[in-house]
Structure formats: structure tokens, C-alpha cells
Amino acid sequence: GYQTISLESALAHFEGRLERRQLPTQPVLLTFDDGYRANLEVAVPILRARGMQATLFACTSLIEGASADPARRHMTPGELASWVESGMEVALHSHGHLNYRDVSQSEVIEDLRSHMKLLESWSIPFERALAYPYGARPKNSGALIALKRELAAMGLRAAFRIGNRVEPYASSRTDRLELRRIDGRRLPARHERLEPRRHHRHELDRRGARDGGAPHAQ
């Protein structure tokens, strides 16, 4: 069956620092978006009981405002720290949850800088990998190339969009700023759901050598 791996392991593989044979036979990257409390209170006990790992693409504006939200749907910064202490990872999902398709490149960069600065101020360790909010990025190819150039300059190691397909393994042709992931809300009902709102699977497909496609994940 599938075995979860850390985002760090997946990134090391995409960067060519970790060979395929060093990963499980059927590796899968399990991720959650935004920072719902249910991820901590419901998913973590299940994951730990099964020896599984997961990464949270956190939205800092939602977490920053969690204490003032009467419904308390999202984690507070302290609860985000508890997520990390439980052995899970944190990565980037923007500060303001902007749709990067609809805003300027400068707004995207400002949003991400605020995002990382806030995580650092909370002493939250995070992977420099981004899940594009709404899975969206510029439609114009020139604007997309320019944005990815800026993301790389900021030190981002990867960026994920929604692709709803299983990817082959990493190769020299892999665009690490266009990694695809499967939206868990669209999985068949037979798949177990760990969190009612949103989770994603990222699988490294054994068909990679045969298909010759670029390996992405999620």
C-alpha cells in the first residue's frame, strides 16, 4: 500500500538529492490547506496512530485571526506550533489567501514576504514550498514565467497546483514550481477522509520511467 513521506523527502527527490530507491515503494505526500483546527484535533491522532506524516499549507491571516473568531475554525499560532511538535510539517499557502491569478506580481511577492515573516515571528519552522491559493496562478504564460522567476529568487523550492492526476517520478524536466496534486474533495467515496473540508494526496507514480513525464507530486 501507500506510505506517506515528508515534504522534505519529496523536495529532496525533486532536487535530485534523494534517489527513487531511497523512498518507499509507493510514496504519497499527504497535505492539508489553510489550518483548520480539525487538522490538529481530528487528523493528527489518526495520523500518529498509523505512523503517517502530513504537511499543512498554512494561511497566516486565518491563523492570525483565529483567536478572535467565535467559531474557532482555524488553529491559533500556538496550535500551529503543536501541529509541528506532533511531527507534522508546515509549508506556505499565502498570507491573505489571495487568488494569484487576479493580482499583480508585486502583490503576490508582498503577500508571500508577509507570510514568511509572520511564520518566522511565531517561530514556526516551515518548508519553502508553496501551494498556490485556489491552485491558481497567472494564465498569461509570460506573467507566469516572471512569477516563477521571482518565486525562485525568494528561495522557494517548489510550488503546487491542482492537477488531479498521479505524477511520475522526478527527472531533469520537472518544473518544481508547477507540481500537481490531487484534490481530496474529488476522490471517490471509498477513500478515507481525514478532514471534512480539504486534504490532498500527492503520489509519485511508478510509471515514471515508462511515461517519461515530469514527476510532480501532490
Disulfide bonds with the S-S distance in Angstrom:
none
